[in-house]
Amino acid sequence: MGLIDNINKLFDHRIRLGIMSILMVNEEVDFNRLKELLDVTDGNLASHTKTLENAEYIKIEKSFIGKKPNTKYIITRVGRKAFKKHIDALEHLIRNPE
Amino acid sequence: MGLIDNINKLFDHRIRLGIMSILMVNEEVDFNRLKELLDVTDGNLASHTKTLENAEYIKIEKSFIGKKPNTKYIITRVGRKAFKKHIDALEHLIRNPE
């Protein structure tokens, strides 16, 4: 049993950490708002949201606002549980490593 | 200014996070002890300690215990300061993203 075993490789990147942290405290957030909050490129954000979606940690809702397409992100129950476990492991590591 | 700007890319990996967390609360730790605590391979640990050493966040002391070579790791003042800043940014992100 290593100190970092409960750290989830899928959250082990600052942009994915940022996306999940934001979605933990917001019901839904759209692409542009995430991009603005994290100050990242379209491509970067799209690839990281894809990774989280493939893992079923977030889901995506596509709609139209007027004629404009809009993409919203929502954390899933599985995602919330997995991220909580990751944060607990991170805090344990930082607070009392050994 | 993005939410993740103060997150240090050099610490943005669970093994490097683990190494720094351990060295923050121990004066010095040798290679085998780090390997045991983190449950990682020799190669993995060697490459991550090398990255942290190149950034002057840790320093390495080589000595002999009897006839056996021993490698110890110590956090530097610069490393301690940078890691504290990283942890603060991580905790800010996790606690109150937006």
N, CA and C atoms of all chains as a GROMACS GRO file, in nm:
protein
  588
    1MET      N    1   0.086  -0.120   0.000
    1MET     CA    2   0.000   0.000   0.000
    1MET      C    3   0.090   0.124   0.000
    2GLY      N    4   0.084   0.199  -0.113
    2GLY     CA    5   0.165   0.320  -0.119
    2GLY      C    6   0.083   0.444  -0.087
    3LEU      N    7   0.153   0.549  -0.049
    3LEU     CA    8   0.089   0.675  -0.010
    3LEU      C    9   0.004   0.734  -0.123
    4ILE      N   10   0.036   0.698  -0.247
    4ILE     CA   11  -0.032   0.764  -0.358
    4ILE      C   12  -0.130   0.670  -0.430
    5ASP      N   13  -0.154   0.553  -0.367
    5ASP     CA   14  -0.238   0.454  -0.437
    5ASP      C   15  -0.378   0.505  -0.467
    6ASN      N   16  -0.437   0.586  -0.374
    6ASN     CA   17  -0.576   0.630  -0.397
    6ASN      C   18  -0.585   0.754  -0.485
    7ILE      N   19  -0.468   0.801  -0.535
    7ILE     CA   20  -0.472   0.917  -0.624
    7ILE      C   21  -0.508   0.867  -0.763
    8ASN      N   22  -0.615   0.924  -0.818
    8ASN     CA   23  -0.672   0.876  -0.944
    8ASN      C   24  -0.596   0.937  -1.062
    9LYS      N   25  -0.534   0.851  -1.142
    9LYS     CA   26  -0.453   0.901  -1.255
    9LYS      C   27  -0.533   0.992  -1.346
   10LEU      N   28  -0.663   0.970  -1.354
   10LEU     CA   29  -0.744   1.052  -1.444
   10LEU      C   30  -0.760   1.195  -1.393
   11PHE      N   31  -0.741   1.214  -1.262
   11PHE     CA   32  -0.751   1.350  -1.207
   11PHE      C   33  -0.613   1.410  -1.184
   12ASP      N   34  -0.509   1.334  -1.219
   12ASP     CA   35  -0.372   1.375  -1.188
   12ASP      C   36  -0.316   1.470  -1.292
   13HIS      N   37  -0.395   1.580  -1.320
   13HIS     CA   38  -0.352   1.683  -1.414
   13HIS      C   39  -0.431   1.809  -1.380
   14ARG      N   40  -0.361   1.920  -1.371
   14ARG     CA   41  -0.423   2.042  -1.316
   14ARG      C   42  -0.549   2.085  -1.391
   15ILE      N   43  -0.555   2.063  -1.521
   15ILE     CA   44  -0.674   2.108  -1.597
   15ILE      C   45  -0.794   2.018  -1.563
   16ARG      N   46  -0.767   1.885  -1.552
   16ARG     CA   47  -0.879   1.795  -1.516
   16ARG      C   48  -0.920   1.819  -1.372
   17LEU      N   49  -0.822   1.849  -1.287
   17LEU     CA   50  -0.852   1.882  -1.147
   17LEU      C   51  -0.941   2.006  -1.141
   18GLY      N   52  -0.906   2.103  -1.227
   18GLY     CA   53  -0.984   2.228  -1.232
   18GLY      C   54  -1.126   2.205  -1.280
   19ILE      N   55  -1.139   2.127  -1.388
   19ILE     CA   56  -1.273   2.099  -1.442
   19ILE      C   57  -1.360   2.034  -1.335
   20MET      N   58  -1.307   1.931  -1.270
   20MET     CA   59  -1.387   1.858  -1.170
   20MET      C   60  -1.420   1.946  -1.050
   21SER      N   61  -1.323   2.026  -1.006
   21SER     CA   62  -1.348   2.113  -0.890
   21SER      C   63  -1.463   2.210  -0.918
   22ILE      N   64  -1.463   2.264  -1.039
   22ILE     CA   65  -1.567   2.360  -1.078
   22ILE      C   66  -1.703   2.289  -1.087
   23LEU      N   67  -1.703   2.168  -1.146
   23LEU     CA   68  -1.831   2.097  -1.165
   23LEU      C   69  -1.884   2.039  -1.034
   24MET      N   70  -1.795   2.026  -0.933
   24MET     CA   71  -1.842   1.977  -0.802
   24MET      C   72  -1.933   2.080  -0.734
   25VAL      N   73  -1.911   2.207  -0.767
   25VAL     CA   74  -1.986   2.312  -0.696
   25VAL      C   75  -2.079   2.391  -0.788
   26ASN      N   76  -2.096   2.343  -0.909
   26ASN     CA   77  -2.190   2.405  -1.002
   26ASN      C   78  -2.273   2.296  -1.068
   27GLU      N   79  -2.403   2.317  -1.078
   27GLU     CA   80  -2.488   2.213  -1.139
   27GLU      C   81  -2.445   2.181  -1.281
   28GLU      N   82  -2.424   2.292  -1.356
   28GLU     CA   83  -2.376   2.273  -1.494
   28GLU      C   84  -2.297   2.397  -1.535
   29VAL      N   85  -2.194   2.375  -1.618
   29VAL     CA   86  -2.110   2.487  -1.662
   29VAL      C   87  -2.085   2.469  -1.811
   30ASP      N   88  -2.095   2.580  -1.886
   30ASP     CA   89  -2.074   2.559  -2.031
   30ASP      C   90  -1.926   2.576  -2.069
   31PHE      N   91  -1.896   2.536  -2.190
   31PHE     CA   92  -1.758   2.528  -2.241
   31PHE      C   93  -1.686   2.661  -2.224
   32ASN      N   94  -1.749   2.769  -2.267
   32ASN     CA   95  -1.680   2.899  -2.263
   32ASN      C   96  -1.652   2.945  -2.121
   33ARG      N   97  -1.746   2.913  -2.030
   33ARG     CA   98  -1.725   2.953  -1.890
   33ARG      C   99  -1.607   2.875  -1.830
   34LEU      N  100  -1.601   2.744  -1.860
   34LEU     CA  101  -1.488   2.661  -1.812
   34LEU      C  102  -1.357   2.716  -1.867
   35LYS      N  103  -1.361   2.750  -1.997
   35LYS     CA  104  -1.240   2.799  -2.065
   35LYS      C  105  -1.190   2.927  -1.998
   36GLU      N  106  -1.287   3.013  -1.966
   36GLU     CA  107  -1.256   3.143  -1.904
   36GLU      C  108  -1.198   3.123  -1.763
   37LEU      N  109  -1.264   3.037  -1.685
   37LEU     CA  110  -1.221   3.014  -1.547
   37LEU      C  111  -1.082   2.953  -1.539
   38LEU      N  112  -1.054   2.862  -1.632
   38LEU     CA  113  -0.927   2.790  -1.627
   38LEU      C  114  -0.819   2.857  -1.711
   39ASP      N  115  -0.864   2.950  -1.801
   39ASP     CA  116  -0.768   3.021  -1.887
   39ASP      C  117  -0.685   2.922  -1.971
   40VAL      N  118  -0.757   2.835  -2.041
   40VAL     CA  119  -0.691   2.734  -2.124
   40VAL      C  120  -0.742   2.745  -2.268
   41THR      N  121  -0.676   2.678  -2.361
   41THR     CA  122  -0.717   2.684  -2.502
   41THR      C  123  -0.837   2.592  -2.526
   42ASP      N  124  -0.909   2.618  -2.637
   42ASP     CA  125  -1.021   2.532  -2.677
   42ASP      C  126  -0.975   2.386  -2.686
   43GLY      N  127  -0.865   2.366  -2.755
   43GLY     CA  128  -0.816   2.229  -2.781
   43GLY      C  129  -0.784   2.156  -2.651
   44ASN      N  130  -0.715   2.227  -2.561
   44ASN     CA  131  -0.678   2.168  -2.433
   44ASN      C  132  -0.802   2.128  -2.354
   45LEU      N  133  -0.897   2.220  -2.347
   45LEU     CA  134  -1.018   2.194  -2.269
   45LEU      C  135  -1.098   2.079  -2.332
   46ALA      N  136  -1.107   2.080  -2.464
   46ALA     CA  137  -1.184   1.975  -2.533
   46ALA      C  138  -1.123   1.837  -2.508
   47SER      N  139  -0.989   1.830  -2.510
   47SER     CA  140  -0.929   1.696  -2.493
   47SER      C  141  -0.946   1.646  -2.350
   48HIS      N  142  -0.936   1.738  -2.252
   48HIS     CA  143  -0.949   1.693  -2.113
   48HIS      C  144  -1.094   1.659  -2.078
   49THR      N  145  -1.190   1.736  -2.133
   49THR     CA  146  -1.331   1.702  -2.106
   49THR      C  147  -1.364   1.568  -2.171
   50LYS      N  148  -1.305   1.540  -2.286
   50LYS     CA  149  -1.328   1.413  -2.356
   50LYS      C  150  -1.282   1.296  -2.267
   51THR      N  151  -1.162   1.312  -2.209
   51THR     CA  152  -1.107   1.207  -2.122
   51THR      C  153  -1.201   1.180  -2.005
   52LEU      N  154  -1.251   1.288  -1.944
   52LEU     CA  155  -1.341   1.273  -1.828
   52LEU      C  156  -1.476   1.215  -1.869
   53GLU      N  157  -1.520   1.252  -1.992
   53GLU     CA  158  -1.648   1.199  -2.041
   53GLU      C  159  -1.635   1.049  -2.069
   54ASN      N  160  -1.524   1.010  -2.131
   54ASN     CA  161  -1.503   0.868  -2.161
   54ASN      C  162  -1.502   0.783  -2.034
   55ALA      N  163  -1.457   0.845  -1.925
   55ALA     CA  164  -1.452   0.773  -1.797
   55ALA      C  165  -1.586   0.779  -1.725
   56GLU      N  166  -1.681   0.847  -1.790
   56GLU     CA  167  -1.815   0.866  -1.733
   56GLU      C  168  -1.812   0.944  -1.601
   57TYR      N  169  -1.711   1.030  -1.586
   57TYR     CA  170  -1.705   1.116  -1.467
   57TYR      C  171  -1.783   1.246  -1.490
   58ILE      N  172  -1.800   1.283  -1.617
   58ILE     CA  173  -1.884   1.399  -1.651
   58ILE      C  174  -1.971   1.360  -1.769
   59LYS      N  175  -2.081   1.432  -1.786
   59LYS     CA  176  -2.161   1.411  -1.908
   59LYS      C  177  -2.181   1.547  -1.976
   60ILE      N  178  -2.213   1.538  -2.106
   60ILE     CA  179  -2.220   1.659  -2.187
   60ILE      C  180  -2.362   1.676  -2.239
   61GLU      N  181  -2.414   1.798  -2.232
   61GLU     CA  182  -2.546   1.827  -2.289
   61GLU      C  183  -2.532   1.934  -2.395
   62LYS      N  184  -2.575   1.899  -2.517
   62LYS     CA  185  -2.565   1.994  -2.628
   62LYS      C  186  -2.703   2.055  -2.653
   63SER      N  187  -2.708   2.187  -2.669
   63SER     CA  188  -2.839   2.252  -2.696
   63SER      C  189  -2.812   2.374  -2.783
   64PHE      N  190  -2.917   2.448  -2.814
   64PHE     CA  191  -2.903   2.573  -2.891
   64PHE      C  192  -2.956   2.688  -2.809
   65ILE      N  193  -2.880   2.795  -2.810
   65ILE     CA  194  -2.930   2.920  -2.750
   65ILE      C  195  -2.952   3.013  -2.868
   66GLY      N  196  -3.082   3.028  -2.902
   66GLY     CA  197  -3.112   3.094  -3.029
   66GLY      C  198  -3.059   3.004  -3.139
   67LYS      N  199  -2.974   3.057  -3.225
   67LYS     CA  200  -2.920   2.973  -3.334
   67LYS      C  201  -2.783   2.918  -3.298
   68LYS      N  202  -2.735   2.959  -3.180
   68LYS     CA  203  -2.597   2.924  -3.146
   68LYS      C  204  -2.592   2.792  -3.067
   69PRO      N  205  -2.505   2.698  -3.108
   69PRO     CA  206  -2.491   2.573  -3.033
   69PRO      C  207  -2.426   2.601  -2.897
   70ASN      N  208  -2.470   2.526  -2.794
   70ASN     CA  209  -2.415   2.545  -2.660
   70ASN      C  210  -2.384   2.409  -2.599
   71THR      N  211  -2.266   2.394  -2.540
   71THR     CA  212  -2.225   2.266  -2.479
   71THR      C  213  -2.211   2.285  -2.329
   72LYS      N  214  -2.286   2.205  -2.254
   72LYS     CA  215  -2.280   2.215  -2.106
   72LYS      C  216  -2.222   2.088  -2.048
   73TYR      N  217  -2.150   2.103  -1.938
   73TYR     CA  218  -2.090   1.988  -1.870
   73TYR      C  219  -2.152   1.970  -1.733
   74ILE      N  220  -2.177   1.847  -1.696
   74ILE     CA  221  -2.239   1.814  -1.567
   74ILE      C  222  -2.161   1.696  -1.507
   75ILE      N  223  -2.132   1.704  -1.375
   75ILE     CA  224  -2.062   1.592  -1.309
   75ILE      C  225  -2.161   1.478  -1.289
   76THR      N  226  -2.115   1.355  -1.301
   76THR     CA  227  -2.202   1.239  -1.278
   76THR      C  228  -2.187   1.194  -1.132
   77ARG      N  229  -2.278   1.104  -1.091
   77ARG     CA  230  -2.271   1.053  -0.953
   77ARG      C  231  -2.138   0.976  -0.933
   78VAL      N  232  -2.102   0.901  -1.034
   78VAL     CA  233  -1.976   0.823  -1.030
   78VAL      C  234  -1.858   0.920  -1.021
   79GLY      N  235  -1.866   1.028  -1.100
   79GLY     CA  236  -1.759   1.128  -1.102
   79GLY      C  237  -1.743   1.197  -0.967
   80ARG      N  238  -1.858   1.230  -0.906
   80ARG     CA  239  -1.854   1.300  -0.777
   80ARG      C  240  -1.788   1.211  -0.671
   81LYS      N  241  -1.826   1.084  -0.674
   81LYS     CA  242  -1.772   0.988  -0.575
   81LYS      C  243  -1.620   0.967  -0.596
   82ALA      N  244  -1.582   0.950  -0.720
   82ALA     CA  245  -1.441   0.925  -0.752
   82ALA      C  246  -1.356   1.048  -0.718
   83PHE      N  247  -1.411   1.167  -0.745
   83PHE     CA  248  -1.333   1.288  -0.720
   83PHE      C  249  -1.317   1.312  -0.570
   84LYS      N  250  -1.423   1.282  -0.495
   84LYS     CA  251  -1.417   1.297  -0.347
   84LYS      C  252  -1.303   1.208  -0.294
   85LYS      N  253  -1.297   1.084  -0.342
   85LYS     CA  254  -1.194   0.988  -0.299
   85LYS      C  255  -1.054   1.041  -0.336
   86HIS      N  256  -1.045   1.102  -0.455
   86HIS     CA  257  -0.916   1.157  -0.501
   86HIS      C  258  -0.872   1.273  -0.411
   87ILE      N  259  -0.967   1.361  -0.380
   87ILE     CA  260  -0.936   1.478  -0.297
   87ILE      C  261  -0.894   1.434  -0.156
   88ASP      N  262  -0.964   1.335  -0.104
   88ASP     CA  263  -0.928   1.285   0.029
   88ASP      C  264  -0.784   1.230   0.027
   89ALA      N  265  -0.750   1.158  -0.078
   89ALA     CA  266  -0.615   1.100  -0.088
   89ALA      C  267  -0.511   1.212  -0.102
   90LEU      N  268  -0.545   1.313  -0.181
   90LEU     CA  269  -0.455   1.427  -0.203
   90LEU      C  270  -0.431   1.501  -0.070
   91GLU      N  271  -0.539   1.524   0.002
   91GLU     CA  272  -0.526   1.598   0.129
   91GLU      C  273  -0.450   1.515   0.233
   92HIS      N  274  -0.475   1.384   0.230
   92HIS     CA  275  -0.401   1.297   0.324
   92HIS      C  276  -0.252   1.302   0.293
   93LEU      N  277  -0.220   1.298   0.165
   93LEU     CA  278  -0.079   1.299   0.122
   93LEU      C  279  -0.013   1.430   0.164
   94ILE      N  280  -0.083   1.540   0.139
   94ILE     CA  281  -0.024   1.672   0.167
   94ILE      C  282  -0.012   1.693   0.318
   95ARG      N  283  -0.112   1.651   0.394
   95ARG     CA  284  -0.118   1.681   0.540
   95ARG      C  285  -0.025   1.591   0.620
   96ASN      N  286  -0.039   1.457   0.601
   96ASN     CA  287   0.045   1.374   0.690
   96ASN      C  288   0.107   1.259   0.611
   97PRO      N  289   0.205   1.294   0.526
   97PRO     CA  290   0.265   1.193   0.439
   97PRO      C  291   0.334   1.082   0.519
   98GLU      N  292   0.413   1.118   0.620
   98GLU     CA  293   0.483   1.009   0.690
   98GLU      C  294   0.555   1.060   0.814
   99MET      N  295  -0.612   3.575  -1.556
   99MET     CA  296  -0.574   3.497  -1.438
   99MET      C  297  -0.669   3.376  -1.430
  100GLY      N  298  -0.608   3.255  -1.448
  100GLY     CA  299  -0.691   3.135  -1.440
  100GLY      C  300  -0.678   3.069  -1.304
  101LEU      N  301  -0.779   2.988  -1.272
  101LEU     CA  302  -0.784   2.919  -1.142
  101LEU      C  303  -0.661   2.831  -1.118
  102ILE      N  304  -0.599   2.786  -1.227
  102ILE     CA  305  -0.491   2.688  -1.208
  102ILE      C  306  -0.353   2.749  -1.234
  103ASP      N  307  -0.348   2.882  -1.246
  103ASP     CA  308  -0.220   2.946  -1.282
  103ASP      C  309  -0.109   2.919  -1.182
  104ASN      N  310  -0.145   2.914  -1.051
  104ASN     CA  311  -0.038   2.896  -0.951
  104ASN      C  312  -0.001   2.750  -0.928
  105ILE      N  313  -0.066   2.660  -1.004
  105ILE     CA  314  -0.030   2.519  -0.989
  105ILE      C  315   0.097   2.494  -1.070
  106ASN      N  316   0.198   2.443  -1.002
  106ASN     CA  317   0.331   2.426  -1.060
  106ASN      C  318   0.337   2.297  -1.142
  107LYS      N  319   0.366   2.311  -1.270
  107LYS     CA  320   0.366   2.192  -1.358
  107LYS      C  321   0.463   2.087  -1.307
  108LEU      N  322   0.568   2.130  -1.240
  108LEU     CA  323   0.668   2.032  -1.195
  108LEU      C  324   0.616   1.945  -1.080
  109PHE      N  325   0.512   1.997  -1.012
  109PHE     CA  326   0.455   1.917  -0.902
  109PHE      C  327   0.325   1.849  -0.946
  110ASP      N  328   0.288   1.869  -1.072
  110ASP     CA  329   0.158   1.823  -1.122
  110ASP      C  330   0.164   1.676  -1.164
  111HIS      N  331   0.215   1.590  -1.071
  111HIS     CA  332   0.222   1.445  -1.096
  111HIS      C  333   0.228   1.378  -0.959
  112ARG      N  334   0.147   1.277  -0.940
  112ARG     CA  335   0.131   1.220  -0.804
  112ARG      C  336   0.262   1.172  -0.744
  113ILE      N  337   0.356   1.121  -0.821
  113ILE     CA  338   0.482   1.072  -0.763
  113ILE      C  339   0.567   1.190  -0.716
  114ARG      N  340   0.570   1.298  -0.797
  114ARG     CA  341   0.649   1.416  -0.753
  114ARG      C  342   0.580   1.484  -0.635
  115LEU      N  343   0.447   1.483  -0.636
  115LEU     CA  344   0.372   1.536  -0.522
  115LEU      C  345   0.406   1.456  -0.395
  116GLY      N  346   0.413   1.325  -0.413
  116GLY     CA  347   0.446   1.237  -0.300
  116GLY      C  348   0.586   1.262  -0.248
  117ILE      N  349   0.684   1.271  -0.339
  117ILE     CA  350   0.823   1.294  -0.298
  117ILE      C  351   0.832   1.424  -0.217
  118MET      N  352   0.774   1.532  -0.270
  118MET     CA  353   0.785   1.662  -0.203
  118MET      C  354   0.711   1.661  -0.068
  119SER      N  355   0.595   1.599  -0.064
  119SER     CA  356   0.520   1.594   0.062
  119SER      C  357   0.601   1.525   0.171
  120ILE      N  358   0.666   1.416   0.134
  120ILE     CA  359   0.747   1.340   0.231
  120ILE      C  360   0.867   1.424   0.276
  121LEU      N  361   0.933   1.491   0.178
  121LEU     CA  362   1.054   1.568   0.212
  121LEU      C  363   1.022   1.696   0.288
  122MET      N  364   0.894   1.741   0.280
  122MET     CA  365   0.854   1.861   0.356
  122MET      C  366   0.854   1.833   0.506
  123VAL      N  367   0.832   1.705   0.542
  123VAL     CA  368   0.818   1.674   0.686
  123VAL      C  369   0.927   1.581   0.736
  124ASN      N  370   1.029   1.561   0.654
  124ASN     CA  371   1.144   1.482   0.697
  124ASN      C  372   1.271   1.552   0.656
  125GLU      N  373   1.368   1.557   0.746
  125GLU     CA  374   1.492   1.629   0.714
  125GLU      C  375   1.560   1.570   0.591
  126GLU      N  376   1.568   1.436   0.594
  126GLU     CA  377   1.625   1.368   0.476
  126GLU      C  378   1.566   1.227   0.470
  127VAL      N  379   1.550   1.178   0.346
  127VAL     CA  380   1.493   1.045   0.327
  127VAL      C  381   1.573   0.974   0.219
  128ASP      N  382   1.605   0.846   0.243
  128ASP     CA  383   1.687   0.782   0.139
  128ASP      C  384   1.600   0.715   0.032
  129PHE      N  385   1.665   0.676  -0.076
  129PHE     CA  386   1.599   0.626  -0.197
  129PHE      C  387   1.505   0.509  -0.163
  130ASN      N  388   1.555   0.414  -0.090
  130ASN     CA  389   1.473   0.294  -0.062
  130ASN      C  390   1.351   0.325   0.022
  131ARG      N  391   1.369   0.420   0.117
  131ARG     CA  392   1.254   0.457   0.201
  131ARG      C  393   1.146   0.527   0.116
  132LEU      N  394   1.190   0.617   0.027
  132LEU     CA  395   1.096   0.685  -0.062
  132LEU      C  396   1.023   0.581  -0.149
  133LYS      N  397   1.101   0.486  -0.200
  133LYS     CA  398   1.045   0.383  -0.289
  133LYS      C  399   0.938   0.302  -0.215
  134GLU      N  400   0.969   0.270  -0.090
  134GLU     CA  401   0.877   0.190  -0.008
  134GLU      C  402   0.750   0.269   0.021
  135LEU      N  403   0.766   0.396   0.062
  135LEU     CA  404   0.650   0.479   0.099
  135LEU      C  405   0.557   0.502  -0.020
  136LEU      N  406   0.617   0.521  -0.138
  136LEU     CA  407   0.536   0.554  -0.256
  136LEU      C  408   0.497   0.431  -0.336
  137ASP      N  409   0.566   0.317  -0.308
  137ASP     CA  410   0.536   0.191  -0.378
  137ASP      C  411   0.551   0.209  -0.530
  138VAL      N  412   0.668   0.259  -0.569
  138VAL     CA  413   0.696   0.283  -0.711
  138VAL      C  414   0.824   0.209  -0.752
  139THR      N  415   0.848   0.201  -0.882
  139THR     CA  416   0.968   0.130  -0.929
  139THR      C  417   1.093   0.218  -0.914
  140ASP      N  418   1.210   0.154  -0.915
  140ASP     CA  419   1.338   0.229  -0.910
  140ASP      C  420   1.343   0.333  -1.021
  141GLY      N  421   1.309   0.288  -1.141
  141GLY     CA  422   1.320   0.376  -1.260
  141GLY      C  423   1.230   0.497  -1.248
  142ASN      N  424   1.106   0.472  -1.204
  142ASN     CA  425   1.008   0.580  -1.189
  142ASN      C  426   1.058   0.681  -1.086
  143LEU      N  427   1.102   0.629  -0.974
  143LEU     CA  428   1.147   0.720  -0.867
  143LEU      C  429   1.270   0.798  -0.912
  144ALA      N  430   1.363   0.729  -0.977
  144ALA     CA  431   1.487   0.796  -1.020
  144ALA      C  432   1.456   0.909  -1.118
  145SER      N  433   1.362   0.884  -1.211
  145SER     CA  434   1.335   0.989  -1.313
  145SER      C  435   1.266   1.109  -1.249
  146HIS      N  436   1.175   1.084  -1.153
  146HIS     CA  437   1.106   1.199  -1.090
  146HIS      C  438   1.198   1.277  -0.996
  147THR      N  439   1.286   1.205  -0.925
  147THR     CA  440   1.379   1.279  -0.837
  147THR      C  441   1.475   1.361  -0.922
  148LYS      N  442   1.511   1.308  -1.038
  148LYS     CA  443   1.602   1.381  -1.129
  148LYS      C  444   1.537   1.513  -1.174
  149THR      N  445   1.408   1.505  -1.209
  149THR     CA  446   1.334   1.626  -1.253
  149THR      C  447   1.334   1.731  -1.141
  150LEU      N  448   1.308   1.686  -1.019
  150LEU     CA  449   1.301   1.780  -0.904
  150LEU      C  450   1.440   1.835  -0.871
  151GLU      N  451   1.543   1.749  -0.891
  151GLU     CA  452   1.681   1.794  -0.864
  151GLU      C  453   1.723   1.899  -0.968
  152ASN      N  454   1.690   1.874  -1.094
  152ASN     CA  455   1.724   1.970  -1.201
  152ASN      C  456   1.660   2.106  -1.176
  153ALA      N  457   1.543   2.103  -1.112
  153ALA     CA  458   1.473   2.230  -1.083
  153ALA      C  459   1.523   2.292  -0.954
  154GLU      N  460   1.620   2.224  -0.892
  154GLU     CA  461   1.678   2.267  -0.764
  154GLU      C  462   1.575   2.273  -0.652
  155TYR      N  463   1.472   2.187  -0.664
  155TYR     CA  464   1.372   2.180  -0.556
  155TYR      C  465   1.414   2.079  -0.449
  156ILE      N  466   1.500   1.983  -0.489
  156ILE     CA  467   1.558   1.891  -0.391
  156ILE      C  468   1.707   1.878  -0.420
  157LYS      N  469   1.783   1.834  -0.321
  157LYS     CA  470   1.925   1.804  -0.347
  157LYS      C  471   1.954   1.662  -0.300
  158ILE      N  472   2.063   1.608  -0.355
  158ILE     CA  473   2.094   1.468  -0.331
  158ILE      C  474   2.228   1.457  -0.259
  159GLU      N  475   2.234   1.371  -0.158
  159GLU     CA  476   2.361   1.348  -0.087
  159GLU      C  477   2.396   1.200  -0.099
  160LYS      N  478   2.514   1.174  -0.156
  160LYS     CA  479   2.556   1.035  -0.172
  160LYS      C  480   2.661   1.003  -0.066
  161SER      N  481   2.647   0.889  -0.002
  161SER     CA  482   2.745   0.851   0.103
  161SER      C  483   2.755   0.698   0.102
  162PHE      N  484   2.837   0.645   0.193
  162PHE     CA  485   2.848   0.499   0.206
  162PHE      C  486   2.808   0.458   0.347
  163ILE      N  487   2.728   0.356   0.356
  163ILE     CA  488   2.699   0.297   0.486
  163ILE      C  489   2.774   0.162   0.484
  164GLY      N  490   2.886   0.160   0.556
  164GLY     CA  491   2.976   0.045   0.541
  164GLY      C  492   3.028   0.049   0.398
  165LYS      N  493   3.009  -0.059   0.327
  165LYS     CA  494   3.058  -0.061   0.187
  165LYS      C  495   2.946  -0.027   0.089
  166LYS      N  496   2.826  -0.008   0.144
  166LYS     CA  497   2.711   0.009   0.056
  166LYS      C  498   2.685   0.157   0.026
  167PRO      N  499   2.667   0.194  -0.104
  167PRO     CA  500   2.636   0.333  -0.138
  167PRO      C  501   2.495   0.367  -0.090
  168ASN      N  502   2.479   0.492  -0.042
  168ASN     CA  503   2.346   0.534   0.005
  168ASN      C  504   2.314   0.671  -0.054
  169THR      N  505   2.193   0.689  -0.105
  169THR     CA  506   2.152   0.817  -0.166
  169THR      C  507   2.041   0.878  -0.082
  170LYS      N  508   2.065   1.000  -0.035
  170LYS     CA  509   1.963   1.068   0.048
  170LYS      C  510   1.911   1.190  -0.026
  171TYR      N  511   1.784   1.221  -0.003
  171TYR     CA  512   1.721   1.338  -0.066
  171TYR      C  513   1.682   1.439   0.041
  172ILE      N  514   1.705   1.565   0.011
  172ILE     CA  515   1.673   1.674   0.104
  172ILE      C  516   1.603   1.784   0.024
  173ILE      N  517   1.495   1.842   0.082
  173ILE     CA  518   1.426   1.952   0.014
  173ILE      C  519   1.511   2.078   0.028
  174THR      N  520   1.512   2.164  -0.075
  174THR     CA  521   1.588   2.289  -0.068
  174THR      C  522   1.493   2.401  -0.022
  175ARG      N  523   1.552   2.517   0.013
  175ARG     CA  524   1.469   2.630   0.058
  175ARG      C  525   1.376   2.673  -0.057
  176VAL      N  526   1.432   2.674  -0.177
  176VAL     CA  527   1.354   2.712  -0.296
  176VAL      C  528   1.240   2.611  -0.316
  177GLY      N  529   1.272   2.483  -0.297
  177GLY     CA  530   1.173   2.377  -0.314
  177GLY      C  531   1.060   2.388  -0.213
  178ARG      N  532   1.098   2.416  -0.090
  178ARG     CA  533   0.997   2.428   0.018
  178ARG      C  534   0.901   2.542  -0.014
  179LYS      N  535   0.957   2.656  -0.059
  179LYS     CA  536   0.875   2.773  -0.090
  179LYS      C  537   0.782   2.745  -0.209
  180ALA      N  538   0.838   2.686  -0.313
  180ALA     CA  539   0.759   2.658  -0.434
  180ALA      C  540   0.649   2.557  -0.404
  181PHE      N  541   0.680   2.457  -0.321
  181PHE     CA  542   0.580   2.354  -0.293
  181PHE      C  543   0.466   2.410  -0.208
  182LYS      N  544   0.503   2.498  -0.114
  182LYS     CA  545   0.400   2.562  -0.030
  182LYS      C  546   0.302   2.639  -0.120
  183LYS      N  547   0.357   2.712  -0.217
  183LYS     CA  548   0.274   2.791  -0.310
  183LYS      C  549   0.182   2.698  -0.391
  184HIS      N  550   0.238   2.584  -0.432
  184HIS     CA  551   0.162   2.485  -0.510
  184HIS      C  552   0.046   2.428  -0.427
  185ILE      N  553   0.077   2.394  -0.302
  185ILE     CA  554  -0.025   2.335  -0.214
  185ILE      C  555  -0.136   2.436  -0.187
  186ASP      N  556  -0.096   2.561  -0.165
  186ASP     CA  557  -0.199   2.664  -0.142
  186ASP      C  558  -0.290   2.677  -0.264
  187ALA      N  559  -0.230   2.674  -0.383
  187ALA     CA  560  -0.311   2.686  -0.506
  187ALA      C  561  -0.403   2.564  -0.521
  188LEU      N  562  -0.350   2.447  -0.489
  188LEU     CA  563  -0.428   2.322  -0.500
  188LEU      C  564  -0.546   2.328  -0.404
  189GLU      N  565  -0.519   2.371  -0.280
  189GLU     CA  566  -0.626   2.375  -0.180
  189GLU      C  567  -0.728   2.481  -0.215
  190HIS      N  568  -0.682   2.593  -0.271
  190HIS     CA  569  -0.776   2.698  -0.312
  190HIS      C  570  -0.867   2.644  -0.422
  191LEU      N  571  -0.807   2.572  -0.516
  191LEU     CA  572  -0.884   2.518  -0.629
  191LEU      C  573  -0.988   2.418  -0.580
  192ILE      N  574  -0.945   2.331  -0.491
  192ILE     CA  575  -1.036   2.225  -0.445
  192ILE      C  576  -1.147   2.284  -0.358
  193ARG      N  577  -1.112   2.381  -0.273
  193ARG     CA  578  -1.208   2.435  -0.174
  193ARG      C  579  -1.308   2.530  -0.237
  194ASN      N  580  -1.257   2.632  -0.312
  194ASN     CA  581  -1.356   2.728  -0.361
  194ASN      C  582  -1.325   2.768  -0.504
  195PRO      N  583  -1.351   2.675  -0.597
  195PRO     CA  584  -1.316   2.701  -0.736
  195PRO      C  585  -1.392   2.821  -0.794
  196GLU      N  586  -1.525   2.826  -0.773
  196GLU     CA  587  -1.595   2.938  -0.837
  196GLU      C  588  -1.742   2.947  -0.794
   0.00000   0.00000   0.00000
